[in-house]
């Protein structure tokens, strides 16, 4: 499995920095779509959605279920500024964990 991942990302080793930045940004945005939806829907389940979103990106079924969960139901009254700040902290933690995992698979010797 590790060899497959290394072979898959081999062309990106010599890629320019801007391509890395754009690729990582797009992957993170797509990966955390359920958490982003939950932020703007002001869900009372924002923290569990953000936490489950970290491993869920590896499974399209679970990721899709999280989107449905984030977009459905009624949340508490809107307090967007407070919840958005808290949610972005969790999304940031998830992004750091995801980047560390990808870097470990690619560069660990």
ChimeraX commands (.cxc) that place a marker at each C-alpha (Angstrom):
marker #1 position 0.00,0.00,0.00 radius 0.5
marker #1 position 2.79,2.41,0.91 radius 0.5
marker #1 position 4.55,1.76,-2.39 radius 0.5
marker #1 position 1.35,2.50,-4.28 radius 0.5
marker #1 position 0.92,5.82,-2.47 radius 0.5
marker #1 position 4.54,6.78,-3.13 radius 0.5
marker #1 position 4.19,5.87,-6.82 radius 0.5
marker #1 position 0.94,7.83,-7.04 radius 0.5
marker #1 position 2.45,11.01,-5.61 radius 0.5
marker #1 position 5.85,10.67,-7.36 radius 0.5
marker #1 position 5.04,13.22,-10.11 radius 0.5
marker #1 position 4.24,15.82,-7.44 radius 0.5
marker #1 position 7.72,15.63,-5.87 radius 0.5
marker #1 position 9.14,17.92,-8.55 radius 0.5
marker #1 position 6.01,20.07,-8.82 radius 0.5
marker #1 position 6.29,23.80,-8.12 radius 0.5
marker #1 position 5.23,25.14,-4.75 radius 0.5
marker #1 position 2.16,26.92,-6.11 radius 0.5
marker #1 position 0.83,23.62,-7.47 radius 0.5
marker #1 position 1.28,22.00,-4.06 radius 0.5
marker #1 position -0.52,24.91,-2.39 radius 0.5
marker #1 position -3.45,24.80,-4.82 radius 0.5
marker #1 position -3.72,21.01,-4.63 radius 0.5
marker #1 position -3.66,20.91,-0.83 radius 0.5
marker #1 position -6.15,23.77,-0.58 radius 0.5
marker #1 position -8.60,22.08,-2.96 radius 0.5
marker #1 position -8.27,18.72,-1.22 radius 0.5
marker #1 position -8.89,20.29,2.19 radius 0.5
marker #1 position -11.87,22.29,0.98 radius 0.5
marker #1 position -13.46,19.20,-0.58 radius 0.5
marker #1 position -12.49,17.01,2.39 radius 0.5
marker #1 position -14.16,19.36,4.90 radius 0.5
marker #1 position -17.33,20.19,2.93 radius 0.5
marker #1 position -19.54,18.55,5.62 radius 0.5
marker #1 position -17.94,20.67,8.36 radius 0.5
marker #1 position -18.22,23.81,6.24 radius 0.5
marker #1 position -21.91,23.10,5.61 radius 0.5
marker #1 position -22.41,22.52,9.33 radius 0.5
marker #1 position -20.75,25.87,10.11 radius 0.5
marker #1 position -23.18,27.84,7.99 radius 0.5
marker #1 position -26.19,25.78,8.98 radius 0.5
marker #1 position -25.28,26.42,12.64 radius 0.5
marker #1 position -25.87,22.86,13.67 radius 0.5
marker #1 position -25.89,21.77,17.28 radius 0.5
marker #1 position -23.91,18.75,16.03 radius 0.5
marker #1 position -21.10,20.85,14.60 radius 0.5
marker #1 position -18.32,19.40,16.78 radius 0.5
marker #1 position -19.16,15.73,16.10 radius 0.5
marker #1 position -19.52,16.43,12.39 radius 0.5
marker #1 position -16.14,18.19,12.30 radius 0.5
marker #1 position -14.45,15.40,14.25 radius 0.5
marker #1 position -16.01,12.61,12.20 radius 0.5
marker #1 position -15.12,14.50,9.04 radius 0.5
marker #1 position -11.40,13.84,9.59 radius 0.5
marker #1 position -11.49,10.08,8.89 radius 0.5
marker #1 position -14.70,10.23,6.84 radius 0.5
marker #1 position -12.96,11.78,3.84 radius 0.5
marker #1 position -11.48,8.37,3.09 radius 0.5
marker #1 position -14.93,6.88,2.57 radius 0.5
marker #1 position -17.31,8.47,0.08 radius 0.5
marker #1 position -20.29,6.78,1.74 radius 0.5
marker #1 position -19.54,8.16,5.20 radius 0.5
marker #1 position -18.53,11.53,3.75 radius 0.5
marker #1 position -21.87,11.77,1.90 radius 0.5
marker #1 position -23.74,10.75,5.05 radius 0.5
marker #1 position -22.00,13.56,6.93 radius 0.5
marker #1 position -23.10,16.05,4.27 radius 0.5
marker #1 position -26.69,14.89,4.69 radius 0.5
marker #1 position -26.37,15.08,8.49 radius 0.5
marker #1 position -24.86,18.59,8.31 radius 0.5
marker #1 position -27.57,19.90,6.00 radius 0.5
marker #1 position -30.62,18.29,7.61 radius 0.5
marker #1 position -32.60,18.94,10.75 radius 0.5
marker #1 position -33.01,22.04,12.85 radius 0.5
marker #1 position -30.18,23.60,14.79 radius 0.5
marker #1 position -30.30,26.08,17.66 radius 0.5
marker #1 position -30.87,29.79,17.00 radius 0.5
marker #1 position -28.10,31.32,14.87 radius 0.5
marker #1 position -24.94,32.47,16.56 radius 0.5
marker #1 position -22.76,32.24,13.47 radius 0.5
marker #1 position -19.74,34.19,14.68 radius 0.5
marker #1 position -19.24,32.07,17.81 radius 0.5
marker #1 position -19.88,28.70,16.16 radius 0.5
marker #1 position -17.85,29.53,13.06 radius 0.5
marker #1 position -14.80,30.37,15.17 radius 0.5
marker #1 position -15.09,27.13,17.13 radius 0.5
marker #1 position -15.69,25.06,14.01 radius 0.5
marker #1 position -12.70,26.50,12.16 radius 0.5
marker #1 position -10.50,25.44,15.08 radius 0.5
marker #1 position -11.68,21.84,14.64 radius 0.5
marker #1 position -11.35,22.05,10.87 radius 0.5
marker #1 position -7.81,23.38,11.33 radius 0.5
marker #1 position -6.92,20.52,13.65 radius 0.5
marker #1 position -8.29,18.07,11.11 radius 0.5
marker #1 position -6.31,19.72,8.32 radius 0.5
marker #1 position -3.07,19.44,10.31 radius 0.5
marker #1 position -3.74,15.76,11.02 radius 0.5
marker #1 position -4.54,15.09,7.35 radius 0.5
marker #1 position -1.42,16.88,6.09 radius 0.5
marker #1 position 0.75,15.06,8.63 radius 0.5
marker #1 position -0.67,11.70,7.54 radius 0.5
marker #1 position -0.11,12.42,3.84 radius 0.5
marker #1 position 3.43,13.67,4.48 radius 0.5
marker #1 position 4.21,10.60,6.55 radius 0.5
marker #1 position 3.02,8.27,3.78 radius 0.5
marker #1 position 4.98,10.13,1.13 radius 0.5
marker #1 position 8.21,11.05,2.86 radius 0.5
marker #1 position 8.65,8.56,5.72 radius 0.5
marker #1 position 11.58,6.35,5.11 radius 0.5
marker link #1:1,2 radius 0.2
marker link #1:2,3 radius 0.2
marker link #1:3,4 radius 0.2
marker link #1:4,5 radius 0.2
marker link #1:5,6 radius 0.2
marker link #1:6,7 radius 0.2
marker link #1:7,8 radius 0.2
marker link #1:8,9 radius 0.2
marker link #1:9,10 radius 0.2
marker link #1:10,11 radius 0.2
marker link #1:11,12 radius 0.2
marker link #1:12,13 radius 0.2
marker link #1:13,14 radius 0.2
marker link #1:14,15 radius 0.2
marker link #1:15,16 radius 0.2
marker link #1:16,17 radius 0.2
marker link #1:17,18 radius 0.2
marker link #1:18,19 radius 0.2
marker link #1:19,20 radius 0.2
marker link #1:20,21 radius 0.2
marker link #1:21,22 radius 0.2
marker link #1:22,23 radius 0.2
marker link #1:23,24 radius 0.2
marker link #1:24,25 radius 0.2
marker link #1:25,26 radius 0.2
marker link #1:26,27 radius 0.2
marker link #1:27,28 radius 0.2
marker link #1:28,29 radius 0.2
marker link #1:29,30 radius 0.2
marker link #1:30,31 radius 0.2
marker link #1:31,32 radius 0.2
marker link #1:32,33 radius 0.2
marker link #1:33,34 radius 0.2
marker link #1:34,35 radius 0.2
marker link #1:35,36 radius 0.2
marker link #1:36,37 radius 0.2
marker link #1:37,38 radius 0.2
marker link #1:38,39 radius 0.2
marker link #1:39,40 radius 0.2
marker link #1:40,41 radius 0.2
marker link #1:41,42 radius 0.2
marker link #1:42,43 radius 0.2
marker link #1:43,44 radius 0.2
marker link #1:44,45 radius 0.2
marker link #1:45,46 radius 0.2
marker link #1:46,47 radius 0.2
marker link #1:47,48 radius 0.2
marker link #1:48,49 radius 0.2
marker link #1:49,50 radius 0.2
marker link #1:50,51 radius 0.2
marker link #1:51,52 radius 0.2
marker link #1:52,53 radius 0.2
marker link #1:53,54 radius 0.2
marker link #1:54,55 radius 0.2
marker link #1:55,56 radius 0.2
marker link #1:56,57 radius 0.2
marker link #1:57,58 radius 0.2
marker link #1:58,59 radius 0.2
marker link #1:59,60 radius 0.2
marker link #1:60,61 radius 0.2
marker link #1:61,62 radius 0.2
marker link #1:62,63 radius 0.2
marker link #1:63,64 radius 0.2
marker link #1:64,65 radius 0.2
marker link #1:65,66 radius 0.2
marker link #1:66,67 radius 0.2
marker link #1:67,68 radius 0.2
marker link #1:68,69 radius 0.2
marker link #1:69,70 radius 0.2
marker link #1:70,71 radius 0.2
marker link #1:71,72 radius 0.2
marker link #1:72,73 radius 0.2
marker link #1:73,74 radius 0.2
marker link #1:74,75 radius 0.2
marker link #1:75,76 radius 0.2
marker link #1:76,77 radius 0.2
marker link #1:77,78 radius 0.2
marker link #1:78,79 radius 0.2
marker link #1:79,80 radius 0.2
marker link #1:80,81 radius 0.2
marker link #1:81,82 radius 0.2
marker link #1:82,83 radius 0.2
marker link #1:83,84 radius 0.2
marker link #1:84,85 radius 0.2
marker link #1:85,86 radius 0.2
marker link #1:86,87 radius 0.2
marker link #1:87,88 radius 0.2
marker link #1:88,89 radius 0.2
marker link #1:89,90 radius 0.2
marker link #1:90,91 radius 0.2
marker link #1:91,92 radius 0.2
marker link #1:92,93 radius 0.2
marker link #1:93,94 radius 0.2
marker link #1:94,95 radius 0.2
marker link #1:95,96 radius 0.2
marker link #1:96,97 radius 0.2
marker link #1:97,98 radius 0.2
marker link #1:98,99 radius 0.2
marker link #1:99,100 radius 0.2
marker link #1:100,101 radius 0.2
marker link #1:101,102 radius 0.2
marker link #1:102,103 radius 0.2
marker link #1:103,104 radius 0.2
marker link #1:104,105 radius 0.2
marker link #1:105,106 radius 0.2
marker link #1:106,107 radius 0.2
marker link #1:107,108 radius 0.2
marker link #1:108,109 radius 0.2
view
